[in-house]
Amino acid sequence: TSISWALWSNSHSFLGEHMRKIIYPGTFDPIHNGHIDIATRASKLFDELEFVVAINADKTPLFSIEKRLELIRESVKHLNNVKVSEFKGLVVDHAVQTKANAIIRGLRHVSDFEFEFQMAMMNFHLNDSITSLFMMPDEKFIHLNSTVVKDVSKHGGDVSAFVPSCVEKALFVKYSD
């Protein structure tokens, strides 16, 4: 079919003639290889992918918003169609403001699905023109989350297989104090 052909070609025609942009929201405290795996694969399906780092007053992040933005930029500099920004408020509102067509979220386990499904349905209720997509990371990253990365690093464990070198260095500096 034409859709199959478009998927196997480097064309985005199966998504329509307009530029397609997807946002990848999260706190990314810190970004890890599971995030990068999802972004890398999603960036091949869309003209532009934008990491949007959430400013959440209910959370106490390890890294400042500026440092998280810097670490993401450094980690994905090899991806030409990826941008990084920050946002505060509703993800669907940010999607509209940045002219995104979709939101991508990672699913590691079945337990992630319930929360992500609820968020996707609320986002759909708030704005049905924004599509939510879910993607599983490579199986070697299925167990990863930022909390585990921070905990292992805090206790002197080796996280080099799970984070870019810039993140590994930033964690070392943070926990060396």
N, C-alpha and C positions, 0 to 999 in steps of 0.2 A: 504494500500500500504506500501511498505518498507519505504517510506519517512515518512508517518504518524507514523509508528512504531518507527522509529528513533527519531522523535520529542518527542514522549511520553516516550521513554526510556532515559537514561542518556548518550546515545551514540552520538558521533558526526559523525557517519559514513555517514549520509546523506550529509555532507559537503565534503566528500572525505577522503582519508586515511592520507593526510598530515595535519600537524598542521595548524589550522586556527587561524589567529590573526586579530583582528579588532582594529583600532585606533579611539579614540574619541577626535578630536581636538577642541580647543576653548581657550578663554582667562581665563575662570573660575575665574572671579574677582568679587565676590568669588564663589566658588562651592556652590550649593544649592541642596535641596532634589529632585528637578526635574532632575538635572544631575545624581544624585546618583541612582534614580529610573531607568533611562535609562541604566546606566552602569550595575546595578545589573541584569536587565533582559537580556541585551546583553551578559554579561559575562557567562550566562548559555548556550548561543548558540555557543560560540567560546571557543577555548582552552585558549586563552589569550586576554585580553582587555588592551589597554594601553591608559591612558589619556595623551594627548600631549598638553602641555600648549604653546600657541602661544606667541612668542615674536614679538609684533607689534609696530613698532616705531611711527605709526600714532595714537596710543591710549595712554592715560595717565592713567594707572591702579591705583586703590586705594592701592593694595597690590603689593609688589615686586614679582618678579618671584620666588624667593626662598620661600617667605611666601605662595604663592599660591600652590607651589609644596608640601610644608609641610602640608597645610590645606587639600589638596586632599588626601595625604597619610594617614593622621589621619582619614579622613572621610570614607575611603574605606578599612581600615585595616582588616575588617571582610571578605573581598572578596579575596580569596587565589590566584586567577588567574588574578589579576589586578595590573598593574604597572603604574608608573608615570614618564614622562620625559618632556623635553621642546624642542621646535624646532623654527627655523626661516627659512622662505622661503616657498616653495610650499608644501602643504600637501601631494600631490601624491609623491613627491620626498622623503618626510619623510617616507611615507608608504613603498616605495621600500627599503629604507635604513634599515628599521626595520623589513623587511620581512612580512609586513601586507598584507592581502588579501582584506581588506575592510576598509571603513571609515563609521562610524555611526554619524548621526546628529539627533538632536531632533527637532520635529515639534510640536509647541504648538497650532498654529492657521493656518488657510488657508493662512493668510498673510505671514507666514514664508515660505510657499512652494515655492513661486516665486523665492526668493533669493536662497534658498537651491537647487532648481531645476537648476538654472543657474550655481551654483557652481559645482553641480554634473555633469552637461553636460561638463563644461570646464575641470574638472578633468578627465572625460572619454576621452575627446579629447587629453589631455596630456598623459594619460596612460590608455588604455582600459583594462588592466589586474587588475585594482583596482576597486572594486565594491563599490558604495555608497548605504548605507541603511538608511532609515528614520524610526524613532520610536517616537510615541507619549508618553509623560509621563502619569502617573496616573492622572486622572481628578482633583484630589485635588491639583496638582501642575501645572495645565495647564496655570494659570495666572502668574506663576513665571518667573522672569528673574533677572539677577544679578543687573541690574540698580534699579529695584523696591526694591529688598532686601536692597541695600545700602541706598536708599532714605528713606525707612521706618526706618531703623536703625539710620541713621543720625539725624532724627527728634524724636528720643526716642521711636519709636514704637517697639512692641514685634515681633521679627522674629523667635522666638524659634520653631515654628511649621514648618518653612520653610528651616532651615539650621541646620547642625549638631552643637552640643554644642561648639566644637572648633572654628567654624566660628562665632557663636554668640559672644563668648568671644573676638575674634580678632576684630570684628566690634566694640564692646563696647570699647575696648582699643583704637582703631583708632579714634573713634569719641569722646572720653573723653578728648583728648588733647586740 
